[in-house]
Amino acid sequence: MADPSFFVGVIGNIISILMFLSPVPTFWRIIKKKSTEEFSSFPYICTLLNSSLWTYYGTIKAGEYLVATVNGFGIVVETIYILLFLIYAPPKMRVKTAILAGILDVLILAAAVVTTQLALEGEARSGAVGIMGAALNILMYGSPLAVMKTVVKTKSVEYLPFLLSFFFFLNGGVWLLYAVLVRDSILGVPNGTGFVLGAIQLVLHGIYRNGKQSKHVSNKLEEGWQHEHLISSSTTRSHDRENLPI
């Protein structure tokens, strides 16, 4: 009889793939509008680092090939998302995204790999990488809450993508079950936390799903820009446009 954990792991991989792909509608909107608007790059930067560490974990720990394969897919997808942010974000956000990605996805990842390869071996190495991955899993699951202030202020979840929150919730629950079956607390703790944080995000969607404030604010900003356009010189127009909220 097949091990139930294998089937749960396969289901977890499928859900993880759907989670990685869930922002596609958001990025299709960004491409069409040629603007990242008020969307945050932070969740994708965190998810790329998270996927990179779990891919590393899956390659150095025996029997964790399911973890390695799905997170390898995540590396490719999240890299594409970040590149799109660098293309369509306004200058300040582009610089911020590049700096954060450089620090988290290049420097910290490289430091983690080099340190664990030189200083640790065997179970100690995989354990250390797993603990780092667990901490980043929690950060990844909670990263959409970075826009929580915007959600509450505008009473709209326009910039808190529902599919991302939903699949964070579902992914956390399935991988928590997998962790229980294989008795892996390193997988269980962060995914249990992700299950809870995903639920919090869905609660926000439930409270503010009919919010209209975000559209109202956007209309006011557009009206204000049009007014300035009529009365300002070309130099002033350029300055005002650069300082509009994105």
C-alpha positions as CSV (number, residue, x, y, z in Angstrom):
1,M,0.0,0.0,0.0
2,A,1.3,3.4,-1.0
3,D,2.4,5.8,1.7
4,P,-0.4,8.4,2.4
5,S,2.2,11.1,2.9
6,F,3.3,10.7,-0.8
7,F,-0.2,11.4,-2.0
8,V,-0.6,14.4,0.3
9,G,2.8,15.6,-0.9
10,V,1.7,15.4,-4.5
11,I,-1.5,17.3,-3.7
12,G,0.6,19.8,-1.9
13,N,2.8,20.2,-4.9
14,I,-0.2,20.8,-7.2
15,I,-1.6,23.4,-4.8
16,S,1.9,25.0,-4.4
17,I,2.1,25.3,-8.2
18,L,-1.4,27.0,-8.2
19,M,-0.2,29.3,-5.4
20,F,2.9,30.3,-7.5
21,L,0.6,31.0,-10.5
22,S,-2.1,32.7,-8.6
23,P,-0.7,36.2,-9.1
24,V,-0.9,35.8,-12.9
25,P,-4.1,37.9,-13.1
26,T,-2.4,40.6,-11.1
27,F,0.6,40.8,-13.4
28,W,-1.7,40.6,-16.5
29,R,-3.3,43.8,-15.1
30,I,0.1,45.3,-14.5
31,I,1.2,44.6,-18.1
32,K,-2.1,46.0,-19.6
33,K,-1.9,49.2,-17.5
34,K,1.9,49.4,-17.8
35,S,1.9,50.2,-14.1
36,T,2.3,48.3,-10.8
37,E,-0.1,50.8,-9.2
38,E,-0.2,50.1,-5.4
39,F,0.8,46.5,-5.6
40,S,3.8,45.5,-3.5
41,S,6.8,43.6,-4.7
42,F,7.6,42.4,-1.2
43,P,5.5,39.2,-1.3
44,Y,7.3,38.0,-4.5
45,I,10.8,38.9,-3.2
46,C,10.1,36.9,-0.1
47,T,8.6,34.0,-2.0
48,L,11.7,33.8,-4.3
49,L,14.0,33.6,-1.3
50,N,11.7,31.1,0.4
51,S,11.6,28.9,-2.8
52,S,15.3,29.1,-3.2
53,L,16.1,28.0,0.3
54,W,13.5,25.1,0.2
55,T,14.9,24.0,-3.1
56,Y,18.3,23.9,-1.4
57,Y,16.8,22.0,1.5
58,G,15.2,19.5,-0.8
59,T,18.5,18.8,-2.5
60,I,20.5,18.2,0.6
61,K,18.0,16.2,2.7
62,A,17.2,12.7,1.6
63,G,13.6,11.9,0.6
64,E,12.6,15.6,0.2
65,Y,12.5,15.6,-3.7
66,L,8.9,16.7,-3.7
67,V,9.9,19.9,-1.8
68,A,12.8,20.5,-4.2
69,T,10.9,20.1,-7.4
70,V,8.0,22.3,-6.7
71,N,10.1,25.1,-5.2
72,G,12.4,24.9,-8.2
73,F,9.3,25.8,-10.3
74,G,8.6,28.6,-7.8
75,I,12.1,30.1,-8.4
76,V,11.4,30.5,-12.1
77,V,7.9,32.0,-11.6
78,E,8.9,34.4,-8.9
79,T,11.9,35.6,-10.9
80,I,9.5,36.5,-13.8
81,Y,7.2,38.4,-11.4
82,I,10.1,40.5,-10.0
83,L,11.4,41.2,-13.5
84,L,8.0,42.5,-14.5
85,F,8.0,44.7,-11.4
86,L,11.4,46.1,-12.4
87,I,10.0,46.9,-15.9
88,Y,6.6,48.5,-14.9
89,A,7.2,50.0,-11.5
90,P,7.7,53.8,-11.1
91,P,11.4,54.8,-10.5
92,K,11.3,54.8,-6.7
93,M,9.5,51.5,-6.4
94,R,11.9,50.0,-9.1
95,V,14.9,51.0,-7.0
96,K,13.4,49.7,-3.8
97,T,12.5,46.4,-5.5
98,A,16.0,46.0,-7.0
99,I,17.7,46.7,-3.6
100,L,15.4,44.4,-1.7
101,A,15.8,41.6,-4.3
102,G,19.6,42.1,-4.3
103,I,19.8,41.9,-0.5
104,L,17.3,39.1,0.1
105,D,17.4,37.0,-3.0
106,V,21.2,37.3,-3.8
107,L,23.2,38.2,-0.7
108,I,21.3,36.4,2.0
109,L,20.8,33.3,-0.1
110,A,24.5,33.2,-1.1
111,A,25.5,33.7,2.6
112,A,23.1,30.9,3.7
113,V,24.5,28.4,1.1
114,V,28.1,29.2,1.6
115,T,27.9,29.2,5.4
116,T,26.1,25.9,5.7
117,Q,28.3,24.3,3.1
118,L,31.5,25.3,4.9
119,A,30.5,25.1,8.5
120,L,28.0,22.2,8.7
121,E,27.4,18.8,7.2
122,G,24.7,16.0,7.2
123,E,21.7,16.5,9.4
124,A,23.1,19.6,11.0
125,R,23.3,21.3,7.5
126,S,19.8,20.3,6.4
127,G,18.4,21.2,9.9
128,A,19.9,24.7,9.7
129,V,18.6,25.3,6.2
130,G,15.2,24.0,7.2
131,I,15.0,26.4,10.2
132,M,15.9,29.3,7.9
133,G,13.3,28.2,5.4
134,A,10.7,27.8,8.1
135,A,11.3,31.4,9.3
136,L,11.1,32.6,5.7
137,N,7.9,30.6,5.1
138,I,6.3,32.6,7.9
139,L,7.5,35.8,6.3
140,M,6.2,34.7,2.9
141,Y,2.8,33.8,4.2
142,G,2.5,37.1,6.1
143,S,4.0,39.3,3.4
144,P,0.6,40.2,1.7
145,L,-0.4,41.7,5.1
146,A,2.1,44.5,4.3
147,V,-0.7,46.1,2.4
148,M,-3.1,45.7,5.3
149,K,-2.9,49.4,6.2
150,T,-4.0,50.2,2.6
151,V,-6.9,47.7,2.8
152,V,-8.2,49.2,6.1
153,K,-7.6,52.8,5.0
154,T,-9.4,52.4,1.6
155,K,-11.9,49.8,2.8
156,S,-10.9,47.9,-0.4
157,V,-9.0,44.6,-1.0
158,E,-8.1,45.7,-4.6
159,Y,-4.4,45.5,-3.8
160,L,-4.6,42.3,-1.7
161,P,-5.0,39.6,-4.4
162,F,-7.7,37.1,-3.3
163,L,-6.2,34.1,-5.2
164,L,-2.8,34.7,-3.5
165,S,-4.4,34.8,-0.1
166,F,-6.6,31.8,-0.8
167,F,-3.7,29.6,-2.0
168,F,-1.6,30.7,0.9
169,F,-4.4,29.4,3.1
170,L,-4.8,26.1,1.2
171,N,-1.1,25.5,0.7
172,G,-0.4,26.0,4.4
173,G,-3.1,23.6,5.4
174,V,-2.1,20.8,3.0
175,W,1.6,21.0,3.8
176,L,0.8,21.1,7.5
177,L,-1.0,17.8,7.0
178,Y,2.0,16.4,5.1
179,A,4.3,17.6,7.9
180,V,2.2,15.8,10.5
181,L,2.2,12.5,8.4
182,V,6.0,12.5,8.0
183,R,6.6,14.0,11.5
184,D,8.6,16.9,10.2
185,S,8.2,19.9,12.6
186,I,10.4,22.1,10.4
187,L,7.7,21.9,7.7
188,G,4.8,21.9,10.2
189,V,5.5,25.0,12.2
190,P,5.7,27.5,9.3
191,N,2.9,26.0,7.3
192,G,0.7,25.9,10.3
193,T,1.4,29.6,10.8
194,G,0.8,30.1,7.1
195,F,-2.6,28.4,7.4
196,V,-3.5,30.9,10.1
197,L,-2.1,34.0,8.3
198,G,-3.9,32.9,5.1
199,A,-7.1,32.7,7.1
200,I,-6.6,36.2,8.4
201,Q,-6.1,37.5,4.9
202,L,-9.4,35.8,3.8
203,V,-11.1,37.4,6.7
204,L,-10.0,40.8,5.4
205,H,-11.4,39.9,2.0
206,G,-14.7,38.9,3.7
207,I,-14.9,42.3,5.5
208,Y,-13.8,44.6,2.7
209,R,-14.7,42.6,-0.5
210,N,-17.4,45.2,-1.5
211,G,-15.3,48.2,-0.7
212,K,-15.5,51.1,-3.2
213,Q,-13.1,53.5,-1.5
214,S,-10.0,52.6,-3.6
215,K,-11.8,53.5,-6.8
216,H,-13.1,56.7,-5.3
217,V,-9.6,57.7,-4.2
218,S,-8.2,56.9,-7.7
219,N,-10.9,59.1,-9.3
220,K,-10.1,62.0,-6.9
221,L,-6.4,61.7,-7.7
222,E,-7.1,61.7,-11.5
223,E,-9.3,64.8,-11.1
224,G,-6.6,66.6,-9.1
225,W,-4.0,65.8,-11.7
226,Q,-6.3,67.1,-14.5
227,H,-6.8,70.3,-12.6
228,E,-3.0,70.8,-12.2
229,H,-2.6,69.9,-15.9
230,L,-4.7,72.9,-16.9
231,I,-3.0,75.5,-14.7
232,S,0.6,74.4,-14.5
233,S,3.6,74.7,-16.8
234,S,5.2,71.7,-18.4
235,T,7.9,71.6,-15.8
236,T,5.4,71.7,-12.9
237,R,3.3,69.0,-14.6
238,S,6.3,66.7,-14.8
239,H,7.1,67.3,-11.1
240,D,3.5,66.7,-10.0
241,R,3.2,63.5,-12.0
242,E,6.4,62.1,-10.3
243,N,4.9,62.8,-6.9
244,L,1.5,61.3,-7.4
245,P,0.8,58.3,-5.1
246,I,1.5,55.1,-7.0
